[in-house]
């Protein structure tokens, strides 16, 4: 969120005088009922309810209600009643609340008269008017309200009124949902009393409203529904707009605007002694600074006195530079960016239409003497917001944005009331009509206001022309993104794939044959690979619940697979101790590193992800997060615990020679650790962020000891198992089933979570759950071991998953959450969500695993030569850095969100300088003639790339202009005088800005060719530091445009010739004592300096940072100091061949994503999406290129061979 939005929210909250008159009825717990017809309803838990689809053994039948399961079935089969429930407030009152849901045949005609007729008929039945119907004029007390509402992504017809009959009086609301199968579901909620009874209390009326809110907020249906074409739900007589008293304000720039007098306002023209400053914690200078820095001229807020949920009105008036082109796309993009700042999301992956909560429209409106561009919008995301925004354009090149907001700061989930929105619309209309400007304004030549989502008349506060018909409502478009993320396929397909993955490749021994090594390392790895995937499904089913289908049982089974990991860890340690001489020597280096490197690598990824999402860590919190004491990803608890167990194992088995005693003490330690964790419960706030908080820390830990014991007595256990095998298998199979049932029952009835935060820790409940769950895990592992004695599991997929199982377990939470909350992109389909989570986790875990294994090999000494200072024909570390720098370039052109995006841009500044310095390094030769050959070769190569790249992007830009704008106007503008002059003088390509690098390098090469021809290049290169210094100084001074400074003279020659100087004096530089220590320290210092500059430069990332300039050379020297770093890795091969294609092509991939609306896949990590897609294309391009070259060489060799044969025959 940018500073101006944060300041706006804080200021509005400070200026509001909070006055709560009374607390409303607190919302209690709710219960969701999933009916057999596919309808889901949520009601307050206070209702006594029976419904069609409840199980025969439901506890409600045991409560003496006088009915059984067959009655609920007969209610539906005979009368269509799906659900009914009631609630009586007090025993001595005749006031009752009833809820009923019926399924009947849908009417042929879906209009107001039909639904009002149904309401009258149903009202007669409810009111006990035998044989008659209600007269909707005579029998209704007050207004009857009717019309369509949007709920649960569906259109419902709603009718409500107060019905008075001779028999009773009741307030009734009915909802009608029409399905494509020809059925109508009628949901009725009514509060009933006898005619002479006491009036309804406020508590009763509030509970009725709460019931209706629950119905409207959470209703769902698992099949297609019909969109009812009727007017929205309003009063029959129409609702009069609120009469709002207004106050006039005039800003320093000459804008006059009326604002509701209820608002507390700060504006740039208020006097220094204004009484308002006595009530807020800011002064006059701060108000002025906010205009200077952010263009904020007026802002304020209003909190209604009856509000208890943090809902408030806010207004902001901002003066901005008008866009060069005033069109719908530009204005909607600006508005979209503002909305996503409110919600903390990523603009690139946000679609206004898709995320609109029933209200979205835009276009021009006439207000007073002005033509305004108006946007009305409502969203229910991380915040619940309804906005009315106006844009007023002046002939001085400025634009005023007037934004009126109704905000649910606490995101209570309650829909905004009609009164709230009526006030918002009335205030917006008054504000728009009052706008006047001291100068001339511009009327944007844009289409009139139209609704995209919602009622065609909603938000049209001021009509553009009474004779113009309202624009038709635009039907929601179906995009590939929407179709892809909502595509639902049966979950049993995933369940079947999971089973097949486990069973394919299994080998079953004959009756009298046994597996010689049932727990061999390769088999164990296969089992762990499957367990890691099963744990992912376990976590997904916990989130999806009923939507998990046949995989729902896994929601409580993850602990079994964690037990498998603990068992194999203990078994593997003790087996190595038995079989390997001096195994404990160097144990920490060999074993400890293998878990700590993945832990901190994945922890770093999650820290970056949190920062991209907008999190800020300061002081001790930053230390806790980076150290892993505070777990951003709670799944990482396993590594913490296994690392502790490794250390204790080392201490005990090193100091105590009697291994039986050591094993006993190991068992005691694990039991003690379990008890300690049990006492911590879930923490004071249930966050479980710190170590040992949560039952997962102790419910499977003892399997580590079991693994040690099984390994210690492996032969004895094997003999016993073989003798009683066919008895043990069914026994333990039964125990797994029986204890599993008991565990499920205990978790649902007793639970580990029964404690009171800060109070009773419910240790007894936890022990009761553990008393059945731990034996269940133990029996499961024993059953698995018995099966493995006869069956050998293994196939290429399981072996691969086993090789990345640890990283897969640690990293999958990133995708588990990112595909749900939209930080990656939101997937609505349960089955597609499961599939994408698993596939993306596997892909990313593969990359992380490769890095982890390489770092572990470096630390353990298996790749010690990679850090040695040895001469080499190729500097492999430079190739590794090429791919890193290519990624940083992508993060500059498609930044991450939040502060993390600025950090990546900051250090991305080293990318192009790195490429130029490296180019100069490889070009330099002491011999002028040899250097001339290399310069000519590189110049030809760069000329071809430059020309082809610009031709390619010219075509791409033309295509994008036609696709996005419907014309080639923008493309034609590229050939005007100024763009062409910038292109020729400053390498500023009018088709894609990033091509400046190719042109800059080409011009620099041409200049160096001339200098080398004159034999002065080796002398001129000494001025390269001065050229770079001049570029940095002029950029900070604001001399000229930035792209004019980024030219071949300062950038191209400066960095390239610096690379030549490094090559020229390489031996002297690398001979500096302690250089291997100095360079890493310099790297850290440059990092700190870069962050400091980011936080203190007023220009932000728009200028070069001194720390990053120095860091470029530090990175190059580190590569030269450690030339073999990364040798043989995929990163080296990819960096060598694909870094330049990625640089050139990534913008084209971004353009394709935007033209096809695939940019909705960006989320908060658009740079990663683009990089991966471009890398795949670049890899394919390089492979095809190599194949063509190889084929050409073969053809030439074949022709040469044939020519030799012919010559031989002739001779």
N, C-alpha and C positions, 0 to 999 in steps of 0.2 A: 504494500500500500504506500503510495507516495506521500510526502510530508503534508501537502495541502489537504488531503482527505483526512489524515490523522488529526491535523489541527482543526479542521472543520468539526469533526465529531467531538473532540475534546472541548472546544469552545462552546459548542451548542449545549453540551452537558453541563458546563460550568455556569452558563447564563440562565439555566432553568431553575426557578424556585420550586423545589419539590414540596408538594403538599398533598398527602394521601388522606382522604377522609375516612375510609374504612377498608378493611380487607374483604375481597370477594371470596366466595366459597372455594376452598382449595380443591384442585383436581386430584382425585384419588387414583387408585390403580385401575387399569382397564383389562378386559379380557377379549381376545380375538376368537371369533367362531368361524371356522371354515366349514361351510355347509356342503353336503354331497352334491348339490346342484352347481357348485363352482363359485358361489358367492361367498365373500368374506366380509364379516361385520365386526366392528369393535364397539364394545359397550362398557360402561362403568361396571366394575366388578361387583357392585352392590346388588345388581339385578339377580333374581332367582330365575334361571333360564334353562329351558330345554330346547333342543334343536335337532333337525334332521341331519344325521351323520355322527351323532355322539355314539360312543362305544357302549356295548351291552353292560360292561362292568364299570361304567362311569360311577364315581362315588355319589353323585347326586341322587341316584335311585335308592341309595341306602339311607337317605335322610328323612324318610317317612313322608314323602310328598304324595303318595297314593297312586303313582303311575309307574309304568315300567317302560322298557325299551320299545316294546311292540306298539305302545301308545304313540310314541313320537313318530314311528314309521307310518302308522295309520293316519295321523294328522296330516302328513304330506300326501299320502296316496289317495285319501278320500277328500281332503279339503284344500290341498296345495299349501298348507301351512308349513313353512320351513323352520321357523323359530318363533318362540314367544317367551316373554319374560315380564316380571313385575317387580315393583319396589314400593314398599309402604314406609313412609317416613317415620311415623310413630304408631304405636299399638292402639291408641285411643282416638285416632283420626280416620275419617273415611276418604282421605286423599290418597290416591294411588297413581303411580307412574306405570304405564304399560308400554311395551315394545313388541311389535309383531311383524313378521316378514312372511309374505305369501308369494307363491309362484303360480301365475295363471296365464292363459293365452293372451297374447298382445292384441290390442284393438287394431282394426284395419286403418283407422285414421289417427294420426298423431298431431292433434292441434289442441288449442286451449279449451274449446268446448268439450272435447272428449275427456280430457283429464279432469276438468271441473265436474263433469257428470259422474265420473268414477269416484271422485272425492265425495260428492253428495250421496251416492249410493253407499259407499263405505261408512260415511258419517252417520247415515240412518241406522245401519246395523250396529255401529258402536254406541249410538245414542239410544238404542232400544226402541226405535220407532218402528214397530212391527208393521210390515206391509207398506210402508211409505218411504218417501225420500225427503231429503232436506231441501228447503228453499234457501238458496245461497244468499238471498237478500234479507229474508225475514228471520231466519234461524242463525244468522251469523252476527255475533256481537262485535261491531267495529268492522274494520277492513278485512277482506280476504286477500291474501298475497299469493301470487302464483307466477310461475315461469321457470326457465331452465337455469341450472347451476352447473359448474364444472367441479367434479369431485373424483379423485382417484384416476385422473386422465380420461374420464368418461363424462358424458352429458346426461344429467338426470333432470326430470321434471319435478318441481317442488310446489306443493300447495299447503298453505297453513291458514288457520283461522280459529276463532273462539266459537264453539258450537253450544247453543243453548236449546235444550229440549225439556219436555215435562219430566223426563226421567232423571236427567243429569246435566251437568255443565262440564265441558272439558275443552282444554286447549290442545288442538290436534295439528300435527304436521305429517304429511305423507310425501314419500319420494317414490318416483316411478322410474325403473331402469328397464329399457327395452333391449333384448338380445337379438342377434341375427338369426337365432334358431326359432324365432317367432314367439318367445316367451316374454312375459312382463313380471318383474319382481317389484312388489309393493312393500315398502318399509314404512311402518306407521309408528310414531312416537306421540303419546298423548298423556296429559295430566288430567285426571278425572276427579270429580266430587259430586255430591248430591246438590240439588238446586239451593236448598236452604242452609247448606254447610258454610263454615267460615271461609273467608277468601283465602286464596293461595298465598302462602308466605313467600318472602323474598328468597329464602333458602330453597323452597320447592321450585320456584320459577328458574332459579339459577341452575338447579340440578337438571331441569328439563333442557335448558339451553346447552348445558354440558353434554347431555346425552346426544343432542342433535349435532353438536360439534364433533363428537366422537364418530358418529355415523358419517358425516360429510368428510372428515379429515382422513379416514382410514378405509373407506369402502373400496373393495376390489372385486374383480370378476375375472375368471381365468380363460374367458373366451371373448369373441368379438361382440361389441355392442353397437346399437344404432345411435347415430347422432341426431337428436331430436331438434328439428328446425322450428324453433319458437322463440319469442322474445325472452330476454333474461328475467330472472325473478325480481319483481318490483311490486309495489303497492298498486292496487286496482285504480286508485285515484291519482297515482303518481306522487312522487316524493318531492316536496318543495325544498329548494336549495337553502341551506342555512344562511341567515342574515349575519354577515361578518363585518364588524367594525374594522376599518383600515386606517393605517398611519402612513403618511407620505415621507419618503427619504430621497435626498438628492446627493449623489456621490460627487467626488472631486472631478471626475471626468465628464460630468454633465448628464448622467443617466438618472431619470426620476422614476421611482417605482413605489407603488403602494404595497404595504405588507400588513397582514392581520395584526391588529393591536395587541392580540394575545402574545405575540412573539417578543422575546427579549432579543434586541438587535445591537450589533456592533457594526459600525461602518466607517469608512475612511475619512469622512468629513465631520465626524463628531468632535466636539471640543475636548480639550485636555481635562477640563474640570467636570465633565459629564458625570452625573450621579451613578451611572452604570458601573463605573470603575470601582465603586465602593463595594460592589457585590461579587466581583469576579477577580481572579488572581492574575490578571494581565493589566498592562498599562497602555497609554496612548501610543507610545513608540512601537509596541508590539503590533498593534492594529495597523499602523503605517507600514511596518516591515512586511506584514503578510500581503499587503497590496504590492509592494515593491518586488517581493520574491515570487509570489504566486498569482498576482493579479486579483486577489480576493478583495472586492470592494465592500461587500456587505455579507454578513452571515448571522444566523441566529437560530433560535429554537423555541419550541413550545411543548410543554408536557401537560396534557389535560389533568385536572385535579382528580378525576375519577380513575385515572390510569394506575394500575398496580403491576403491570407486566413489563415495564421499561419501554413501552411504545411512546414515540415522540415524533413531532413534526420538526423538520429542519429546512432552512432556506439558505442558499448560497448564490451570490451574484458575483460573477468573475469576468474580468476583462482579459481577453486573449487576442493573439494575432489571428486574424481570419485566415482560413486555408487559401492556398493559391487557387484552387478549384473548388467552388461551392457546389457540391453535388451531394446526392443522397448517400452514396457510398462513403465519402469522406466524413460526413457528419455522423452517420451511424457508427463508423469505426471509432470516432472520438467518443461517442456516447457509450459504445461497448467497452472501451478501455476504462471509462469511468465506472461503469457498473462492476466490472471485474475487480477494480480497486476496492470498491465497497466490500465485495465478497471474498477478497484475498485469493482470486484465481488467476489463471493464465489467459490473457486476451486471445492468443493465437488459437486456442482450442475451444473458444466460447462462441456459441451460436445464439444470437438474441431470440430468434424464433423458437428454437428447440427448448431453451430454458425458461421461456416466458411462462408465468403462472397465471394463464387465463386472460392476460391483458398485454397487448403490444400493438402500437400503431404509430405512424409517423407521416409527416407531410406539412404543407404550408397552411397557415390560418391567418385570417385578417383580424387584427386586434388594435382598436383605436385607429391611428393613422399609419400603422406599421404592418408589414407582412413578416410574420415570424415562421421559423421552422420549428415545429412542435413534435416532441416524442413523448408518448405515454407508455409506461412499462411497469410491469410487476414481476417480481422474482421471489421464489422461495428456495434459497440455497443455504449458504452458510449464514446469511441474514435474510430476514423477511422484509422486503422493501417494495413500496409503491412509489414511482417517480413521475413527476410532470416537469418536463424540461423544455425551455424555449431558447432559441438562438435569434439574436437581433444583430444585423450586420450594418456597419457604418461605412461611409465612403472614405474614411481615413485608414482603412485596412484593418480595423479592429472588429472583434466579435464579442458580444456579451452573451454569456451563458447564464440563464436564470434557472436554477434547479430547486424545485420544491419536492421534499421527500417525506414520506411517512414510513418510519423505521421501527421494526420490532427488535430492539437492541438485544433482548434476551433470547430471541428466536423461540418463543413459546410454542410455536406450531399452530396457534389459534388463528383462524382466518380473520382478516380485518373486518370489522363490522361495517354495515352499510352507512351508518352515521359517520364513522371515521372517514370513509372514502368520499362520502358526500361533502364533508368539510374540506377534504383535500381538493376535490374538483372545483368546488365553489371558490376556494382561496386561489387556486391556479387561474381560474377565469378572471377574477378581480385583478390579480397581479398582471396577467397578460394585457388586459384592457387598459391598465394604468401606465404602461411603459411609454416613456417619451425621452427623446434625446435632443440635446442642444444643437447638434449638427444635422447633417443629412444622413439618411439611412438608405440601405439598398434592399430592394425586394428580390429575394432569390427566385429565379425562374425554375421552380420545381413543382411537381404535381401536388394537388391538394391533399389534405390529411385523409388517411385511410387506415382502417384497422386491419392488421395482419392476423392477430389472434384475439378472439373475443368478439363482443357485439359491435356491429358496424357503427353504431352511434356513440359508443363509449369513448371517452377522452376527447370527443370533438366539442370542446368547450365553446369555441367561437367558430361559426361556419364561414368558409371562404366566400360562398356565394349561395344565397338562398335558392337560386334556380338550378344549382348543380346537384345532381343526385349523388348520394354517398357512394364512395368507391366500394366495389364488391369486396366481401371478405375473402382474403386469400386462403385457400385450403393449405394445410401443412404439407410441405413437400417431402417426398420420400427420397432421401439421399443414400448413397452407398454406405456412408458412415452409420446412418440410422438403421438401415437394413442389416448391416453387419453386426452392430452391437446389440440389436434386438432379435437377431435370428435365434430361434429356440429349436433345439433338436433334443430328442429323448435323452435324459441323463443316463439311462441304462446302457447307452452306447459307450459312455465313458467308463461305467462300471465293468462292462464286458471287456473293454480295452485294458483296464487295469488287471483283470483276471488273466487275460491272454498274455500280457507282458510278463506276468509272474510264472506262468506255466509253460510257455513256449521254451523249448530247449531242455526241459527236465528229462532226467534219465532215472528210471526206476529199476532198482536191483531185483533180482529174482528172490524167491522166498528165503533161501538159505544163504544168500549173498548179502554183504554189508559194504557200505561205503568205507574205504580204508581211512580217509581223512575227511570226515563229515564237516569239520569246522576249519577246513583249509582256508588260507587267506583269500583266494579268489572267490570261493563260495560265500564266505562271510561278507565280502565286499558286495556281491550281488544282492544278498539279503538286505544289507544296509542301504543299497540304492533303492530297492523297492520300499523299504521302511521310510526313507526320506520323502518319496512321492506320496505314500500313504499319509504321512503327517501333514503334508500340504492339503490333501483332501479333507483330513480331519479338521484343520483350521477353517477351510472354506465352508464345510457343512455347519460349523458352529455359527457362522454368519448367515448362511442361507436358510438354515433350519428346514422347514417343510418343503422348500423349493429344491432341496437336495435329492428328492426322489429316493431311489433304492440305495443311495449312499448315505442316507440320513443316519444309519447306525454308527457311522464312523465318527459322529460328533463327540462320542465319549470313548472312542477306541484309540485315540492318539497316544495315550499313556502306554499302551501295549508296545508300540513301535519305539517309543523312547526307552522302554525297558530293554528292547533288543539292542539298542545302541549302548546302553550301560553294560549289558552283559558282555558284548563282544569287546568292549574296552577293557574290562577287568580280565576276561579270558585271554585276550591278546597280550596284555602286559605280563601276566604270570607265565604264559607259555614261552614268551621270549626270555623271561628270567630263567626258566628251566633249561632252555635249549641253547642259549647264546652265552658264550664265555664273556665275563666282565660286562654284562649287559648294562649294569647301572652306571658304569663309567661313561661320562658324557651323556647321561640320560636326559638331562634338561635340554641340552643342545639338540639332541636327536628327536625327542618326543614332545617336549614342551613347546618348542618352536612350531611344530606342525599344527598345534591348535591355536596358539597365540597370533600367528600371522593371519590366518583366516578371520579370527575374531576382530582384530584391529582393522583389517582391510574392510570387512563388512561394516564395522562400526563407523569407519570414515565415510563410507558410502551413505549411511543413514544420517550422519551429521550433515553432509552436503545436501541430501534430500530435504532434511528439515529446514535448512537455511534457504533452499530454493522455495520452499513452501511458506517462507516468511518468518520462521522462528529466529529469535535472537538470544544468544547465550552470552552472558557476561559474568565476570568474576568467578566465584567458586563454582557456579553452575557450569561454566565452560569447562573447567577442570574435571568436574564430575562426569560430564558427557564424554569428553575425549578419553578419559581414563577407563570408561566403561562401568564406573561405580553406579552411575545413573544410566539405566538401559533404555535408550530410545526404542530399540527393538527388543521387546521382552523375550522373544524366542532365543536370544543369545544367552539366557541363563544357563543353558546346558554346557556351554564352553567354560563359563566361570566355574561351575561345579566340577567339571571333569579336570580342569587345570588344578583345582585344589586337591582333588583325589590323586592326581599324578604326583604332586609334591609330597603328600603324606605317604604315598606308596614308596617313593624314593627314600624318604627318611626312615620309615619303619624297616624296610627290607635291606637297607644299607647298614643300619645300626644293630639290628637283631638278626643273629645268624639262624636261630630257630624259627623256621618259616611258619610253623604252626602257631607259635606265640605271636609272630608278626601278623598273621592272618586274623587271629582273635582280636588283636589291638586295632587292626584295620576295620573289622566289623564294629567294634565299639565306637570308633571315630565316626563311622557313617551313621550309626544309630544316634550318636550325640548331635551330629549335624542335622539329622532329620528332626530331632526334638527341638533344637534351636530354631529351625525354620518354622516348625509348627507353632511355636510360641509367638513368633513375629506376625503370624496370621497374614492379612492382606494389607497391612499398613493402616495408618490413621484415616486415609481417604480412599482406600480401595484401589489406589493407582498401581501398586505392586512394582514400582519403578526401580526400587533398590534391591540389592542382593537378598536372597533367602525369603522374600515375601511372596507367598503363593504356594498352593499345594503341589504344584508341578516341581518345586524344588526338592520335595521329599517323597512323593508317592511312588517313584520308580528307582530311587537312588540305590536301594539295597541290592538291586540286580548287579551292580558293580562287584559287590562282595561275592554274590552267587557265581559270577563269572570266574573269579579267582579260585573259589572252592572247586568248581567243576574242572578247571584246568589242573589244580593240584592233585585231584583224585580221578583224573580222566580215565585211566585204565580200569579202575574199580567200578566206576559208574557205567563204563561201556559194557563190562561183563554182566552186570546186573540187568542193564537195559536189554541186552541180547537174549538173556534167559527168559525174561518176562515181557518181551516186547509186545506180543499180541494181546496181552492183558493190560499193559500200561497205556497203550495208545487209546483204547476206548475209555479207560478210566479218566485219563487226563482230558480227553475230548469232552466227556460229560462235565468234568469240573470246570473247564473253560466256559461251557454254556451256562451251567448253574451259577457260578460265581459272577459271570457277566450279567445275568438277570438280576442277581442280588445287588451288584454294583450300580446298575442303572436305577434300581428302586431306591437305594440309599442316596444317590446323588440328587434324585428328584424330590425325595421326601425329607431327608435330613440336611444334606448339602454341606460342602466345605465353606459355604458363604453365609452361614447363619449368624455370624458374629455381629455385634453392634460396634461400628467404628468408634474407637476411643473408649469402649466399654468392655462388655463381656466378649471374650474371644471365642467362645463356644468350642473349647478344646475337646470336650466330650463328643460333640457332633463330628469333629474332624477325625478323631480316633475311630469312631464307629464307621465312617466312610473308608478310612485307611484299612480297617480290619478285614474288609472284604475285597477292596481294590488291590492291595498288595499281593494277597494270595492269588487273585485272578491273573495278575501280570506274571507271577512266578509260574503258575500252571501253563499259561500261554507259551512262555519261553521254553519250558520243559517239553511241551507238546511239539513245538517247532524243532527242538533238538532231536526228538524221537523220529520225526518225519525225515529229518536230514540224514539220519542213519541209513535210510533206505532210498531216499530220493536226492538226487544231485540237481540243484537249481543253478541255472546259468544260461545266459544268451548274450549276444553283443550289446543289446540295449541295457540289460541289468549291469553288465560289467562297466559300461560307460557311466551309468548313473551312480554306481558304487564309487567310481573314481572322483566324482564331484559331490558326493552325498553330503559332506560337511558344509560346503559352500551353498548347496541347494537348500539345506535346512536353515542356514543362517540368513539367506538373502530373500527367500520367497515372500516374506512379509511386506517387502517393498511393493510387490505387484498385487498381493492380497488386498492391501488398502488402496493402492493407486488406481486400480480398476474399479473400485467401489466409490471412492469419494471424488474421482475425476482428476486427481493430480497427474495421472498419466492420461487416461481418458475413461469416461464412465461407460461401463458395459451393463446393460439392463437385463440381458438374457442370462439366466442362471447357468445353463449348460455352456454357453459361449464364455462366460466369466471363468468357469472352471478350466476350460480348455486353454484359454489365453494365459491365465495365471500360471498354469503348469509349464506351458511352452516357453513363455517369456522368462520365467524363473530358471528353467534349464539353460536357456541361451545365455543369460547374464551370469549364471553360476559357472558356466564353462569358461567365460572370459576371466572371471575372478579367480577361478581355480588355477588357470594357467599362470596368472601373475603370482598367486600364492606359492605354487610349486617352484617357480623360478627363484623367488625371494628366499624360500626355505633352503633351496639348493645352495644359494650364495652364502647363507648364514652357517649352514652345516658343513660347508667346505666342498660339496660335490661339484660346485662350479667356481672354485677358488680362482681359476685362471681368468675368469671374466673380469675380475677386479685387479688383475696384475698389469703393471706397466710394461707392456711388451710391444715390440714392433709388429705391425700387421699390414697386409696389403690393402685391407678395407677397414674403415672405421665403422664398426657395426653399431656402436652406440648412437651415431648420428642418424642412421637409418631408423632406429627405434624412436628417436626424438622427432623425426619427420612426421610420423603418424600422430604423435601427441600434438604437435603444432597444427597439423591439419584439423584435428578436432577442435582446438582452441579457436581457430579461424571460424569454424561453424558457430561456436558459441558467441562470437562477436556479432555475426550477421543474424542469428536467431537467439537472442539472449535468454537465459533462464530468468524466471521471475524472482522478485525480491532482491535483497542485498547480495545473495549468492550470484545473481546474474551480473551485478556490477563487479564482483570479485573475479569472475571468469573473464569478463571483458578486460579488466585491469591486467591480468597476467596473459591474456590473449594478445596483448600489445607486443609480446616478445616473439610472436609467430613469424610475421613477415620479416622483421629484422634478422631472425635466426636463419630463414631461408636465404636471405641476401648475403649474410656473413659466410655461410657455408658455401654458397656459390663462389664467392671471392676466394675462399680458402682452396677450393679445388681448381680454380682457374690459374692460380699463381704458379709460375715456374721461374727459376733463376735465369734460364736461357730465354732471351727475348723471342727468338724464332719459335721455340716450342710453345711459349705462352701465346704468341700470335696465332698459331694453329688452333689452340684451344679456344681462344676468343672468337675466331671466325666460325668454328664449329658450333659453339654455344649461341652465337648471334643468329646463325641460320636456323637453328632449332627453335629459338625463342621467337623469331619472326614468323615461322610457320604456326606456332601455337597462338601467337597474338592475332594473326589474321583470321585463322580458322575459328578461334574462340569468339571474336567479335561478329563474324558472319553468323555463327551459330546462335549467339544471343540476340542478334538483330531479328532473326526468324522467331526466336522464342518470345521476344518482346512484342513483336507484331501480333503473334498468336494470342498472347495474353491481353493485349489492348483490345483486340476484337472480341475475345471471350468475356472479359470483365466489363468493358465499356460499350461494346456493341459498335465500335468504330475504330479507325486507325489514326484518330486525331493525335493521340499521345505519341504514336510511332512516327508520324510525320514531323512532329515537333522536334524529334531528335536530329533532324537535318537542317535546322535553322542555324544561323550564323554563330550564336554564342555556344550552343552545345558542340558544334564542330570545332570551334576555336579551343574550347576547353579540352576536347579530345586530342587535338594535335599538339597543344602546348603542355598540357598537364596530365595527359594520359587518362583523363576522366571520361571513360566510355559512357555514352548516353544510353547504351543498352543494358549494361550491368556495371555498377560502380566497382565491383571487386576486381575487374579486369585491369585496374590501374597498375597492379603489381607487375603484370606481364609487360605492359608498356613502359613502366618505369625501369625495369631491368633491361629491356631491349634498348632504350635510349642510353642507359648507362654503359652497356656493352659497346654501342657504337662510339661513344665518347672515349672509352678505354682503348678501342681499336686505333683511334687517331693518336691518342697519347702514346700508345706503345709503338706505333709507326714512327712517331717523332722521338722515340727512345727517352721519354721523360716520365713514363707511367710510374716507374719505381721511385721517382722523386716526388711526384704529385701525390702519391698515396699517403704521404705523411700529413696531408691536410685533412684527411678523412675525419678525424675526431672533431676538428673545427667545423666541418660541414654539418655534422650531427648536432653539435652544440648550438649552431646557428638555428637549425630547425627547431630544437627544443625551446630556445629563448623566444623566437618569433611566434611560435605557437602559443606560448604563455602570454605574450604581449598582445595577442589578437591581431597580428599583422596579416591582412588579407584573409581570404577564405582558407579553411584548413586544407581542402583538396589542392589548393595552389601551392602550399608549402610541401605537400607530399609529392614532390617531383623527382625527376631523375638526378638532378644536381645534388640536392640535400640528402635524399633517402637512397636513391639508386647508387650513386657514386660513394656516398658516405659509408654505408654499411658494407658494400661489396669490397671497397678498397681496404676497409678495416679487416675483413676476412683475409685479404692478401697479406696485410701486415702480420697477422697472427701466424700465417703459414711461413712467412719469411723468417720470423724469430721464434718459431715453435720450439726448437731444441732448447734455447735459452729459457723460455717461459717454463717448459716442463721440467727443467733441471732445478727450479727454485725449491729450496728445502721446505718440507712440510706442506707442499702444495696440495696434497691429498686431504689435508685438514683445513687449510686456509679456504679452499674453494667451497666446501659445504658450509662453512661459517659465513662466507660472503653471500651464499645463496639464501641463508636464513635472514641475514641482515637486509638483503634486497627485498625479501618477502615482507618483512616488517615495514620497511620503508614504503613499499607499494601500497600496503593497507593504510598506512598513515596518510599518504598523499590522497588516496581515494576519499578519506574522511575529511580532508581539510581543503582541497581545491574547490573553489566556487564553480569552476567549469565542469566539475565531475570527471567523467571518463573522456571528455572531449579533447583533452590535451595529453601529450606524452608525459609519462611519469619517469622521473630520474631513476628511481629504484628499478623500474622495469628495463630501462635502457642499459643499465649496468648488468642486470640479471641476464640479458641476452648473451653477453660475452662470457659470463660465468658459466652458463649452460654449455656454450661451445667448448670452453676450456675443460669442463668436466667430461665432455665426450672425448676430448683428445687425451685426457689423463686416464680414462678408463675405456679404451677403444673396443674392448671385447664385451662390454656390458650388453646383454641381450642377444648375444650371438646364437644363431640357430633358432630363435624364437619366431613365432608367427608375426609378432609386431615388427621385427626386423625385416622380414620378407615383404610384409605389406607396406611398410614405410618406404622401402627401397623402390617399389614398383608403382604404388598407388597414391602417394601423397599429392603429387601434382594433379593427376586426374580428379582427385577429391576436391582440391582447391578450385579447379576450374568448373566442375560440374555441380557442386552442391547448391548453388543458387538456382540452376535449372531445375533441380529436383524440388526445391522450395516452390518455384513457380508452378510446376506441375501439380504439386499438392494443393496449392491455392486455387488453381483453375478447376480442379476436379472436386473441390470441397474436402479433400482428404486432410486438410490442415486441422480438421477437428480431432485428428488422431494425435495432435501435438501435446495437449495437456500442459503440464509444467515442464516437460522434458522434450520440447520440440527439437532442440539441438541434437539430442541423442537419436531421435527418430530420423532426422535428416542425415545425420552422419552415417548411421547404419545403412540406410537406403542407398546413399551415394557410394559408400564403401562397397556394397554388393555390386552396384553397376560398374564401379571402377575395377573391381576384381574380375568381373566378366569381360570388361574391355581389354584388360591386360592379358587375360588368358587367350582370348581370341587373337589378339595381336601376336602373342608368342607362337600360337599354332600356325598362323599365316606365315610368319617369318621362318618357322621350322619347315613348313611345307615348301616354301620357296628355296630354302637351302637344299632340301632333299632333291627338288627338281633340278637345281643347278648341278648337284653332285651326279645325278643320274645322266644328265646331258653330257657332262664332262667324261663320265665313264663310257658312254656310248661313242663319243668322239674318239676316245683312246682306242676302243675296240676297232672302229673303222680304220683309224690310222694304222693300227697293227696289221689288219687284214691287207691293206694296200701295200704295206712294206713287205 
